Amino acid sequence: MTAETRAVVIGGGLAGMLASAVLARHVDRVTVVERDVYPDGPQLRKGVPQARHAHLLWSGGARAIESLLPGTLTALADAGAHRLHLPRDIVWYTPYGWQTRFPGSQFMITASRALLDWVVREKALANPKVEVLQQTDATGLTGSAERVTGVRVRDKDGQESELTADFVVETGGRPSQTPKWLAALGLPEVEEDVVDTGIAYATRIYAAPAGTPATFPMVNVAADPATGRPGQNGALVPIEDGRWLVTLAGTRGGEPPTDDDSFIDFARGLRHPVIADLLERAEPLGPVQGSRSTVNRRRYYERLETWPAGLLVMGDALAGFNPVYGHGMSGAALGARALDTELTRNGLADGTADAARRAVAEAIDGPWLLATTQDICYPGTRNHAKDPRIAPREQDAQAFADLLGTAALYDPVVSAAAMQVTALAAPLSSLESPHLVAALRKAGQHTELDGPPFTEAERAVLEGDSAPALTGA
């Protein structure tokens, strides 16, 4: 009789659920070690402190999740999540101006983070191969520098034990202890890059005004790094149950207030006051919530010359992003899909973990560069990255970026190419394709939009021609 194969996943958040779904395809039993207690429904939990703020699931990540957990996108839609096509369903004030609302093949899923987590968790845990040890902490790895053989754990009563495993995936988030655990096994220090804008978030949930169309767009006012001032952003995101989740953000020296009375004032001080104008007509459903868990941090496990068989690090434990770009969840999904590819190719062979750590690192490299090369443009950013790519753009590169950003506003071909990269559906290198270069050469004079490109029905909400604001949740 063949011995039962087992895997352990450290951390039961979104990355951990995706990892467990992948592993359940390739082993007999998956045990998830989770320090929290899961809520019964789409509710906030202690282990996801950033969950109150805006979360975007880009189409690149959404398609990856759907490939691993079929039916997830339908379940999200049935629960009230919105599917917004890019850029048709966004009123977007970019650093270069107002974006024309072209139709497009890329999209984003918007919902509360609690709902996103709950739907993915329900899908993953429906597999009988997956079990969860709640209120349990992982305290270390067992094995050696050559092979990890399991995980040491401690339950809520302080009882310690060991879980043996053929494969261990660590998805413990930003507080990950893997560097310390690897050192205890005799491996060298892991290289780490940090880019810290000091950005802070303030979020409040509103009931959309009565009469607001169900298809009301996301409204985004982006900062312009070229001004040399702290970056201040705002996003009004439609979520389930007829609500708007509004997140305001500011880099070091331009942080948003976290008191209720000043929230709309800060929104009015953005590059355009449209979000503040909309909020004047909406009903707040709770207080302002703040957060500062926003540092970009990447650990380069793929650079270690040796790597223990049977171990992989994923999600925020590998690379945590400034949440303003919405790349964390999608990056985790792309990493999980890369793991599935390697397990499908080689099973639990000794070289699988080594191949997977490199494939996952490659999957998150694009999102990492998109976030960090933008963040270093803001004053006060603390750049502790050794990666030479994370540096101010040379003049030619900046000129190309400016040309691309401007042309995307009014040229549908350029816009589609830019949306593919933003949605993590195409690599950064696609912006150098002959097809796009040809489109940029043809881009000529255009008429700039002089204000938010709302439809007539959407503008009625802005101008107060709809019914009074809803009250209650």
NUZA-164234 format. One record per residue: x, z, y of N, C-alpha, C in turn. Coordinates in steps of 0.02 Angstrom, whole numbers, plus 50000, padded with zeros to 5 digits. Layout:
! residues N
XZYXZYXZY;...
//
This chain:
! residues 473
500435000049940500005000050000500445000050062;500264995950111500654995650173500515001750215;501055004750244500975010650287500585008850350;500195013650374499815012650435500285012050495;500175007150538500575006250599500225009650657;500625013050699500335016950753500695015550819;500315016050874500595015450941500325021250983;500725023251031500525028451079500575025551149;500065026651189500065024651260500055031051302;500535031751346500575037451391500225035651456;499655038851469499275037451529498665033251513;498075035551533497455032151516497105029051574;497485027051626497185023351681497075016151663;496995011851714496845004851700497415001551662;498035002651681498594999751645498615002251573;498485008651563498485011451496497925008651453;497335007651482496785004751444496944997551423;497244993751469497434986851452497964986751398;498454991351403498964991751352498664993551284;498194998251284497885000251220497484994551190;497154990551233496774984751208497244979751175;497824978751205498314974151176498574976851110;498784983151110499084986051050498594986250991;497944987251007497444987450954497374980850918;497624975550948497634969050914498194968550862;498684972950867499294972050828499484978050785;499164983850794499314989650752498654992550726;498714997350680498125000250648497805005750689;498205009450728497935014950767498305015550833;497915016650887498205017650953497975024450979;498435028651000498275035151030498475035051103;497985036451146498105036851219498175044151238;498725045851272498835052651295498655052951369;498135056751385497865056951453497785064151477;498085065651535498065072551559497395074451590;497005069551612496355070851643495805071551591;495195073051616494585072451577494195066551606;494015061851564493645056051589492945057951611;492715055351667492005056451686491555052351641;490915054151642490435050851599490235043851623;490365042551687490175036151715490675033851767;490475029251811490925026651862491035031651919;491415036751905491535042151953492285043051964;492465045752021493165046952037493455052351991;494105051851978494445057051939495105058751972;495345064651956495935067551989496555063251981;496635059951923497255056351909497335049851946;496835047851987496895041652025496765043352098;497255046552132497135048952200496985043552251;497205037352237497095031852284496425028352273;496025030952226495425027352205494895026752259;494915030952310494405030852362494475024752408;495055021552406495195016252453495045009352424;495075004152465494884997452444495334995052388;495024992052337495394989152281495134982052270;495594977452262495424970452252495714968352185;495304965252143495544962452080495574954952089;496184952352101496264945152112496124941252049;495964934852057495754930751999496304930151947;496944930051967497474929851917497444935851871;497334941751899497274947851859496614948151822;496074945951855495414946151824495394941751761;495694935851765495694931451707496124934351651;496664937751670497074940951619496684946451583;496314950551621495914955851591495374952851546;495054947551568494534944351528494814941651463;495434939151464495734936551403495884942151353;496004948251378496154953951335495534957851315;495044958051360494424961751347493834957151366;493674952451323493134947651339492484951151357;492154948451408491524951251430491594956151488;492214957651508492324962551562492034960051628;492144953851645491904951351710491144951151713;490824949551657490094949851655489844956951662;490174961651629489984968651634490064971251705;490594969251738490694971251808490134968451852;489974962051843489434959051883488774962551870;488634964151807488004967551790487974974551822;488554977651833488574984351863488584984051939;488574978051967488524977452040489154975252076;489694973852040490304971452072490174964452102;490544962852153490474956352187491044951752167;490884945352159491384940252146491414935852208;491964936452245492044932952309492544927152300;492314921152314492754915352308493194914752370;493794912052359494304911752412494414904652436;494414903852503494254908852554493534908652578;493094905552539492404904452561492044911052579;492184916252541491804922452547492184927952584;492664925952626493024930752668493014928252740;492844932752785492944931452856493614934652872;494124930552882494814932752877495194930952940;495404936052976495834934953035496554936053013;496894930652997497574930952972498054931753031;498704932953019499184933153074499194926753116;498934921253088498964914753122498304912753153;497764916353139497114914653168496564915453116;495964913053133495394913553088495434908253034;495334910352972495364905952915494704902152907;494754895552901494164891552884493924893352814;493274893852805493004896252742492884890352693;493424887652668493384882252619493124884952552;492794880752512492674882652442493334882852405;493364886252349493994886752312493884889052241;494394887852200494354889752129494584896852116;494924899952165495144906852156494624911652183;494664917952162494164922852181494464929852178;494084934652201494244941752192493624945452170;493724950752132493184955252113493234961352158;492684963152192492684969052234492164973952207;492364980152203491944985652180492324992052195;492004997752187492375003952191492875004252135;493435007652147493935008352094493645012152034;493205016852048492895020651994492505016051948;492145011151976491765006551934492235001951895;492754999351928493224995051893493544998651834;493775004751846494085008651792493595009951735;492985011851753492495013751702492325007851657;492205001951687492024996151646492594994251599;493214994051625493784992451582493864997751528;493795004151546493875009551497493345009051442;492715007751460492185007051411492335001351363;492584995851389492744990151347493314991851299;493844994951325494434996451284494275001651230;493905006751249493765012251202493215010551152;492895004751161492405002551111492735000551046;493394999351049493764997550989493895003950948;493665004350886493745010550847494475012150831;494925007450841495635008850829495935013350883;495585013850941495875017450999495565024451004;495995029551007495775036351018496125039151079;495825044151112496105047151172496185054551162;496775057151178496895064351182496855066251255;496285068851277496195070851346496495077751358;496615079251422496925085651441497565086951402;497955081651394498575082051356499135078851397;499705082251402500275079751440500805077151392;501105071551410501705069151376502305072751406;502725075651365503295079551390503965076451374;503975071151334504615067951318504545062851263;505085059351250505115054451196505505057151138;505335055051078505735056751019506115050550997;506665051650962507065046050938507755046250969;508015040350983508705039751007508755033951056;509355032651081509465027051126509355020451091;509365020451025509265014250987508525013050972;508145018350960507435017550943507035023650963;506485022450997506005027851011505515028250953;505415034250928505005035250869504345038850883;504245040950944503625044350960503645047951027;503155052451037503065055951101502935063351087;503255067551126503105074651124502535076051173;502055080051152501465081351194501315088851195;500935090851247500705097751254499965097551273;499535101051235498825100851250498635106151301;497985106551316497745110951369497875118351355;497965120051291498095127051271498845128551268;499255123651286499975124751285500305123351218;499915120951169500195119451104500575112851106;501185112951080501605106951080501635103851011;501685097251010501725093550947502055086850960;502165083050906502455076350912501995071150882;501935065650916501555059950891502055054550870;502075052850807502515047550785502205040750801;502615035750815502355029250835502865023850819;502595018050802503015012050794503145008750862;502705010250910502785007350977502485012151028;502845013151083502625017651137502605013651202;502045014051237501985010951304501865016451354;502285016751405502235021951457501895018851518;501295021451535500925019151593500715025151635;501175029851643501005036151676500975035951751;501035030051781500945029351853501555031251893;501455032151957502005033552004502405039851985;502095045151957502495051051939502885050251873;502945044251847503265043051783503925046951774;503995049951715504595053751698505065049851653;504935043451642505335039651596506085039451614;506275038751677506995038951692507335045251666;507005050951673507275057351649507275057451572;506755054951542506715054851469507255050351439;507375044651471507895040151445508585043251451;508695046751506509335050251515509445055351459;508905058751439508955063651385509135060351319;508975053951312509155050251251509855047251255;510175048051313510855045451321510915038751355;510375036151383510415029851420510625031151491;510925026051524511155026951593510585027051643;510755028751705510265029051758509945022251770;509305022251785508935016051797508975014251871;509145007951887509155005751956508455005751985;508405007152049507745007852081507785005152151;507285001252172507214998952241506595002052272;506655003952335506095007052372506035003752440;505435001652457505274999052523504675003052549;504775006652603504275011452626504095010052699;503495007452710503265006252779502995012552812;502885017752772502555023652799501815022452810;501545017152780500845015452794500375020852768;499855022152807499355027152789498675023752789;498205026652750497545023652741497015028652762;496475026052788495875029952802495285025752779;494845028652739494295024952709493635028652718;493115024852731492445027752735491955022752704;491455025352669490945021252638490315021252681;490015015352689489415014552729488865011152688;488245012452706487685008452681487645002352726;487644996552696487564990452736486884990552770;486824987752829486174987552863485644984252819;485034986752821484484983752784484414976452805;484294972252756484234965152771484884961352766;485444964952754486094961652745486064957252683;486264950852688486254946552629486674949352573;486444948452511486824950852453487504947452448;487564941552480488184937752478488614939052540;488494944552576488884945852636489634946052619;490054942952660490764942152642491174948452654;491754948452625492264953352646492504951352715;492654956252756492914955052824493604958352828;494104954352845494784956952845495134955052910;495394960052944495794958953004496504961252987;496954956352983497644957752962498094958853023;498624962553011499124963653064499544957353071;499874956853128500344951353141501044954253147;501464953353096502134956253098502564953553156;502394947753181502804944653234502764948353300;502284952753309502214956253372502754961653382;503064963753327503564969053332503264975953339;502594976453333502264982953338502064985253268;501914991653260501674994053195501084989853170;501074988453106500534984453078499904988453068;499354986053095498704989353087498204984353059;497884986353004497434981952967496764985152956;496274981052942495624983652923495284979052874;494934981852825494564977852776493884981052764;493364977052771492684979052754492514975352689;492424979252636492374976352569491684977952540;491284972852523490644974152491490744976752420;490414982152403490454985052335489754986052308;489704989152251489064989852217488584994252258;487934993452242487394997652270487294996452345;487414990452369487284988852439487714992552488;488334994052468488774997952511489374993752535;489654996052590490284993352616490814998752610;491374997152581491945001652580492434999052632;492585003052682492985000952738493645004852738;494195001352732494855004452733495235001952794;495485006752834495915005252891496615007652873;497115003952895497805005552877498275004452936;498805008352937499315007452990499995009552965;500505005552981501185007352962501455012853008;502065014952993502365020653028502315019653104;502025024653137501925024253209501255021453229;500875018953182500215016153197499685018253147;499755024353119499315026753066498605027853092;498105026653050497405027853070497235035253068;496755037453109496535044453106496105045553044;496055051753024495635053452966495035057652986;494885058153050494285061753071493725056653082;493115058753069492535054253071492445051153140;492545055053193492375052753260492835047053284;493455046753258493925041853282493985035553239;493615035453184493695030053135493515023253166;492925022853197492715016453226493145014653286;493385019653323493825018153381494455014653357;494745016953302495345013653275495185006453255;494615005553222494414998853201494334994253261;494084997053316493994992953376494664990953407;495184994653392495844993253420496254988353379;495974985753324496324980753285496364974153325;496684969253297496774962853333496114959653352;495574961453317494904959253334494424964853316;493904966053358493464971853347492884970653299;492894965153260492304963353221492104968753171;492584972153140492404977353092492054983153127;492314985053184491984990453223491284988453243;491184982153263490514979853283490024980353225;490254978753164489824979253106489674986453089;490164990753095490064997853077489595001353124;489544999053186489085002053233488365001453209;488234996753163487564995353140487454997853068;487955001153040487915003652971487865011252970;487675013852913487575021152906488135024052863;488545028652890489075031652849488775035952794;489075035652734488825039352676489275045152656;489765046752697490205052252681490765052452732;491215057252725491755058052773492315052952762;492765052652810493365048452805493845051852756;494155047752713494645050152665495315046852679;495855050752680496515048052695496975047952635;497515043952640498015043652586498665041052614;499215043352583499885040852602500295038952540;499965037852484500315035952423500405028452422;500885025952462500905018852477501595015652471;502085019252447502775016652444502825011152391;503185005652407503365000752356503975003552318;503905004252253504455007052212504495003152146;505075000352132505174996652070505774999252033;505675000351968506225002551924506424996651880;507074995051880507304988951846507534990651775;507064992251732507234993751662507544987651628;507354981651650507614975651618508364974651631;508654978351678509364977651692509804982051647;509514986751611509904990851566510194986451510;510824987251495511144983051444510864984351375;510684990551361510374992151297509684995051309;509254994151261508574996451268508314998751200;508005004551197507765007051132507195002851105;507235001051042506684997551009506065002051011;505484998851019504865002651016504645005951080;504925004051138504735007151201504625001751254;504095002651295503954998251352503665002351408;503825000551470503545003751530503144998551568;502545000351590502094995751624501734999151682;501384995051722500974997651776501385000751832;501095005651866501445008851922502065012551900;502115014351837502715017551812503315012751815;503175006351814503685001151820503764998951892;503204997151924503224994851994502574996952028;502645001052080502075003052120502094999352186;501514996552206501484992352265501124995852323;501294993752384500884995452441500174992852426;499674997152424499004994952401498674989852447;498924988952508498584984452555498544977352528;498984975452483498984968652457498554967852394;498324973252365497894972952307498224970252244;498874971352236499224968352180499324972952120;499184979452128499324984152075498944982752011;498284982152016497874981051956498024974251924;498074969151966498214962551939498904962151908;499394965451939500064965651910500064969051842;499674974451835499624977851771499314973351718;498804969451739498474964951693498944959351670;499324956551716499804951351698500344954051651;500544960251663501034963451618500754964551549;500114966651545499804967651480499754961051441;499594955751477499554949251443500244947051418;500764948551456501444946951433501614950951370;501414957251367501524961251307501164958151247;500554956051257500174952951203500524946751177;500804942851222501164936751202501754938451157;502134943551176502724945351137502544948451069;502024952551068501804955351003501514949950958;501174945050987500914939550947501484935450918;502014934650957502584930550935502994934050881;503124940550890503614943950846503354950250812;502734952250825502484958250795502884964350816;502994969050770503354975250785504084974750767;504364968750770505074967850755505494971650806;506124973050787506564977150829506654974150899;506634967650905506764964550970506164963751015;505564965750991504954964551029504954968451095;505134974851092505114978951153505604976251204;506194973951182506684971251228506414964851261;506114960451221505824954351249505254955951296;504844960951278504264962651318504474965651385;504994969851386505204972851450505414967351499;505724962051474505934956551517505334952251539;504874951151493504284947151509503834950651560;503754957251552503344961051599503674961251667;504334962051669504694961951733504614955351768;504624949951730504524943351761503814942651788;503324945451752502634944951773502494948451839;502854953951852502714957651914503204955751970;503664951251957504164949552008503844946152068;503374941552056503044938252111502654942952156;502194947152128501854952052169502324956652206;502874958552174503364962952206503654959652269;503854953452264504144949952321503624948652375;503004947052356502484945952406502394952252449;502394958052417502284964252453502884966352495;503474966352464504054969252499504324964752554;504314958152544504584953752597504124953652657;503484955452648503044956152706503154962852739;503214968152699503254974852726503884976052768;504434972752750505054973952789505014971152859;504484967352874504424964452941504184969452993;503914975152970503624979953017504144984953042;504114986853105504594991753131504504998553096;505065001853086505035008353054505045008152979;505025002252949505055001752876505745004052851;505745008152800506375010452769506495006352707;506975001952712507134997252658507734999852619;507605002552559508135004952516508185000452454;508124993952465508154989152410508834985652409;509114985152350509744981552342509624974152325;509024972452308508854965452292508964961252355;509414956352353509564952452413508974948252437;508464947352395507884943452416507444947352464;507514954052464507104958252508507484959252572;507454954252614507834954252677507454949852727;507554950852791507224946452840507354939052825;506834935052833506904927952818507384924552867;507764919852840508174915652884507714911152925;507994908252978507574904653026507184898952993;507494895052950507144889552917506584892052872;506724897452836506214900252791505624902952830;505764906152887505214908752929504814903152959;505154897752979504794891953007504334888952955;504564888652892504134885952839503544890452827;503664897052826503114901852816502594901252871;502824900452933502364899652990501974893152985;502304887752965501964881352956501434881952902;501614885052846501144885852791500544890152812;500684895752845500144900252865499674897052915;499934893052960499514889653009499114884052977;499444879852937499094874252906498554876552858;498654882252825498154884752777497494886352811;497504887552876496894889252913496404883452914;496654877252916496204871552927496294865852878;496814866152833496914860852785496724863452716;496224860352683495984863152619496504862852563;496954857852564497464857452512497964863052519;498194864152580498674869552592498344876352579;497724877052601497364883352590497304884852515;497144879752475497064880852403497724883052371;498274880052393498934881952366499104889152384;498964890952447499104897752469498664902852433;498034901152422497574905652387497794906752315;498054901552283498284902352214498844907552209;499304907452257499854912252257499594919152274;499184919652325498904926152345498514929452288;498144925352251497734927952196498124928852131;498784927852134499224928652076499034923952019;498774918052038498604912951989499144907551985;499634907852029500184903052029500804906652056;501404904652034502014907952057502194906052128;502614910152159502854908552226503184901652230;503514899752176503864893352176503394887452185;502744888352171502264882852179502204880752252;502394885152298502364883352369502904878452389;503344876852343503864871952355503724865352319;503124864552292502954858652254502914852552300;503084846552274503034840452314502334839252340;501824841152300501124840352321500984844152385;501224850452388501094854552447501524852152506;502144850452494502574847952547502274841752580;501994837352538501674831352564501074833152608;500684838052586500104840152625500314843152691;500864846952691501104849952753501344844552802;501634839352776501874833952820501294830252853;500714830052818500134826652846499744831152894;499864837552890499484842252932499614840753005;499104839353041499184837453112498834842253159;498574839453212498224843553261497574846153232;497364851753256496744854753231496434858853287;495804860253278495444864453326495394871453297;495674876253332495674883053308494984886153315;494784890053266494164893853271494244899153324;493744899953366493804904753422493484911453408;493264912553346492964918953328492804919153254;492534924653232492384925353160491894920053136;492064916353083491634910853059491064913253014;490594917053044490014919453007489494913853000;489094914252947488504910052943487964913052989;487424909352997486884911753040486604918453014;486504918852948486224924952919486704930752926;487354929452918487854934752925487914937052997;487864932353043487924934153114487324938353136;486754937353105486174941553121486314948853107;486714950253054486904957153040487354959853095;487834955753116488304957753168487934959153234;487434955153249487094955653313486494960253311;486374963253253485834968153249485144965253243;485094958953219484444955853213484114957353145;484484960953101484184963053038483844969653048;483534972252995483184978552999483674984353010;483424990353029483874996053040484284997652977;484825001352987485285002952932484935006952878;485135005752816484885009752760485115016952766;484735021452741484935028352738484975030452665;485395035352652485485037652584485995033652547;486135035552484486655032352444486405025952414;
//
